[in-house]
Amino acid sequence: MSRLVLRSGGPLRGRVRVPGDKSIAQRAVLLGALAEGESRITGFPLSGDCLAMVACVRGLGVEVEGGVMLVVRGRGLSGLRAPAGPLDCVRSGTTMRLLVGVLAGQPFESTLTGDPQLLRRPMGRVVVPLRRMGAEIETVDGHAPLTVRGRPLRGCDHVLPVASAQVKSALLLAGLWAAGPTTVRQPGPARDHTERMLAAMGAGVEIAGLAITLRPASSLSPILLHIPGDLSSAAFPLLAAALVPGSQVTVEGVGVNPTRTGLLEVLQAMGTEVAVEDDRGRGEEGHEAVADVTVRASDLEGVEVGGERVVRMIDEFPVLAVAATQAHGTTVVRDAAELRVKESDRIATAVAELRALGAQIEPLPDGFVVEGPTPLHGGVVESHGDHRLAMALAVAGLVAEGEVVIEDADCITDSFPAFVELMRSLGAQLFTTETRRTQSSS
């Protein structure tokens, strides 16, 4: 897929499942590699970011077999092997940042690298606190490639200036090999999948408000885990349903961990009809809350988003910006400077591409302001190699007058390989260039 073409059409309707949560999946593979014994993971998403983690773990001598049903044969906390060459994280920031925490305490040298897009992302935020623990890590002006010379670590008390699940996770993982406890204090709630999983595997995890303390463990137990659907992926069909008149879409079996549900709260504040129902009474799956989420088309009102809610929906702001173009009044997003250092500068790229479709949107240093409702029109837009921006622009294409063409749409497979097929199953009019060419010739 190099180009994605969209047209507005009729209502979107149906019940669907989205790929497994990639944040949970990546952590499950890595922690499974460190366990004593065989971990079994079902619902594993075959997305680019998750496959990058699998490849890196294999590069450390761990056997990983299967696909959607994955078996990880853990080598224990002292069993990883020195890689034969650099570990390629491709475009996955989570893979790189979690791995650097693990590798900091290993008795060998390793290098983490990736695609040019990943090499542009800042790594100082995780490297600096790891160095406080005694880690020896070389960067290139604060960026990858990262050369990690493993050495003994010491536990530290870290105070994070910005809530970050990836940084928190890297420090807790390094703490598995540290002398003494490791504490991470957050300014706000960030995704807590790592500490949930560590506790389930027998690690000494203590949580006191926004402070998490890990005490070194002698071993980790293997896990049996079914990965719930990724709420960040579910955001796209759900937002499309909110915007396309007459639509009603249910995403089944999606994770609703409270550190991830900021978007649902914001949608309700905007006037969206949102229903969250326990997934056939299971409620929790693998220590993660699971539900069926239904959204119906609604008239939206502008809203202000800031503070602690930002970190609980940090990946959903590109598609929220699309929703804001169709909401009545002004939508303001603040305290989201983290968007500047994602796969793209998501403030700058979302503003530029939505303006190209007619949106009234202005950037802020830490967010954006959108005036609505504004009719969107067709045009050619660019993904900037950012999977979430590409899918957000696809949602915009479903409410625009005229054809919207998204260039460089291959990046969607980083998190949602079946995005096109799923949206078509709901009735969306979207095509790859190859599909349209085939239809034109028939």
ABEGO torsion letter per residue (X at the ends): XABBBBBBBBBBBEBBBBBBBAAAAAAAAAAAAABBEBBBBBGBBBBAAAAAAAAAAAAAGBBBBEBABBBBBBAEAAABBBBABBBBAEABAAAAAAAAAAAAABABBBBBBEBAAAAABBAAAAAAAAAAAGBBBBBBGGBOBBBBBBBBBBBBBBBBABBBAAAAAAAAAAAAABBEBBBBBBABBBBAAAAAAAAAAGBBBBBBEABBBBBBBABBBBBBBBBBBBAAAAAAAAAAAAABBGBBBBBBGBBABAAAAAAAAAAAAAGBBBBBBBBGGAGBBGGBBBBBBBBBBBBBBBBBBBEAAAAAAAAAAAAAAAAAAABBEBBBBBGAAAAAABABBAAAAAAAAAAAAGBBBBBBAAEBBBBOBBBBBBEBBBAGGBAAAAAAAAAAAAABBEBBBBBGAAAAAAABAAAAAAAAAAGBBBBBAAAAAAAAAX
